[in-house]
């Protein structure tokens, strides 16, 4: 294997380690993590130094990471050591784990029922049936049925109230109605009639009117005779007429 190929593979391997380091730990490598996020979003400014084979990543907030793939360093620290430190920092010790488990068990015991738990507050079927039966009996004794009836004596003062009322089909005599007779005395019978003499000035008014079937003579109508004299009879005819030729007509 040539040295160039080996060098290229080494650089590729180191780049993989660099990406792992950038994404490994957000607490101990906060700047690296920020750079990693910017790298994912495409917001990084990348500067390449061909003399030192270094990559300089810088985001908009000037968080900077210097990576040398050839040396396998990140900010001049070996990538392998950083990864090892990140793995160790991300691990919890036994005391921490035991304490967390104990707290979770206590929380679960308080929040959840055990597999063999019971519900003493719930009633069984016999209890419910007996309770329902007694409740039905109580309701029948205390309440009336939907279609029940009452006698007059069951309702307070109903009889006294009815005695002050008239029958539905009752009638009244004229004498039972105040002033009815006096009012009727001032009225005429429904089929009554009147003579001419009973109606004021009726005769005088009729005397000024002509009979319904009256007629008029020609002399009774002003200028009627003169007007008729200017008219031809309804059945009149003409006995002659004058013939004209075209030569007799002057244009």
Secondary structure, DSSP 8 states (H G I E B T S, - for coil): --HHHHHHHHHHHHHHHHHHHHHH-TTTTHHHHHHHHHHHHT--EEEEETTTTEEEEE-TT--EEEEETTTTEETTEEHHHHHHHHHHHT---HHHHHHHHHHHHHHHHHHS--TT---TTS--HHHHHHHHHHHHHHHHHHS--TT----GGGSTTHHHHHHTS--TT----GGGSTTHHHHHHTS--TT----GGGSTTHHHHHHTS--TT----GGGSTTHHHHHHTS--TT----------GGG---
